[in-house]
Amino acid sequence: MAHHVESEENLSHEEIMYRYYILRGSDFTKIDLFLSARNHYQLALNFKPGDDFATAKVRECNEQIRSDRKKVLVIVPIVLAIITAVILFNF
């Protein structure tokens, strides 16, 4: 059975835009830019409200953003303490 490729000329404007934003969201996810990815998945939802795939991707991005934020909140104080210690020992 041959693989059917749908031509963009047969797609509605909403479907074209939905696919565009999903693709961009995926691209941002690949390079760990989860805030930008989430924004693009949310834009995709403007063209297909309630879409399960885009909604799941927004949820995944939110989880990753929360996880990254927790890491920063742990790492930054440690780095600041190290910098402070280095400065104090150099005086």
C-alpha positions as CSV (number, residue, x, y, z in Angstrom):
1,M,0.0,0.0,0.0
2,A,1.4,3.4,-1.0
3,H,1.9,6.1,1.6
4,H,-0.6,8.9,1.1
5,V,0.8,12.4,1.3
6,E,-1.8,15.2,1.7
7,S,-1.0,18.2,-0.3
8,E,-1.2,21.5,1.5
9,E,-3.4,22.9,-1.2
10,N,-6.2,20.5,0.0
11,L,-5.9,21.6,3.6
12,S,-7.9,24.4,5.3
13,H,-6.1,27.5,6.6
14,E,-6.8,26.3,10.1
15,E,-5.1,22.9,9.4
16,I,-2.1,24.5,7.8
17,M,-1.6,26.9,10.7
18,Y,-2.2,24.1,13.2
19,R,0.5,22.0,11.6
20,Y,2.9,25.0,11.4
21,Y,2.6,25.7,15.1
22,I,2.9,22.0,16.1
23,L,6.0,21.7,14.0
24,R,7.6,24.8,15.5
25,G,6.7,23.6,19.0
26,S,8.4,20.3,18.2
27,D,11.5,22.1,16.9
28,F,11.7,24.2,20.1
29,T,11.3,21.1,22.2
30,K,14.2,19.4,20.5
31,I,16.5,22.2,21.6
32,D,15.0,22.4,25.1
33,L,13.3,25.7,24.7
34,F,10.2,24.6,26.5
35,L,8.6,28.1,27.1
36,S,8.7,28.8,23.3
37,A,7.5,25.3,22.6
38,R,4.6,25.7,24.9
39,N,3.7,29.1,23.3
40,H,3.6,27.5,19.9
41,Y,1.5,24.5,21.1
42,Q,-0.9,27.0,22.6
43,L,-1.1,28.9,19.3
44,A,-1.9,25.6,17.6
45,L,-4.8,25.2,20.0
46,N,-6.3,28.5,18.6
47,F,-6.7,26.6,15.3
48,K,-7.9,23.3,16.8
49,P,-9.4,24.1,20.2
50,G,-9.3,21.1,22.6
51,D,-7.0,19.1,20.4
52,D,-5.6,16.2,22.6
53,F,-2.1,16.2,21.0
54,A,-1.5,19.9,21.4
55,T,-3.0,19.9,24.9
56,A,-0.7,17.0,26.0
57,K,2.3,18.9,24.6
58,V,1.4,22.0,26.5
59,R,1.1,19.9,29.7
60,E,4.5,18.2,29.0
61,C,6.1,21.6,28.5
62,N,4.6,22.9,31.7
63,E,6.1,20.0,33.6
64,Q,9.5,20.5,32.1
65,I,9.4,24.2,32.8
66,R,8.5,23.5,36.5
67,S,11.3,20.9,36.7
68,D,13.9,23.4,35.2
69,R,12.7,26.1,37.5
70,K,13.3,23.8,40.6
71,K,16.8,23.0,39.3
72,V,17.6,26.7,39.0
73,L,16.3,27.4,42.5
74,V,18.7,24.8,43.9
75,I,21.7,25.6,41.7
76,V,21.8,29.4,41.9
77,P,22.2,29.7,45.7
78,I,25.0,27.1,45.6
79,V,26.8,29.0,42.8
80,L,26.3,32.3,44.7
81,A,27.8,30.7,47.9
82,I,30.8,29.5,45.9
83,I,31.4,32.9,44.4
84,T,31.1,34.6,47.8
85,A,33.5,32.1,49.3
86,V,36.1,32.7,46.5
87,I,35.8,36.5,46.9
88,L,36.2,36.2,50.7
89,F,39.2,33.9,50.5
90,N,40.9,36.3,48.1
91,F,40.8,39.2,50.5
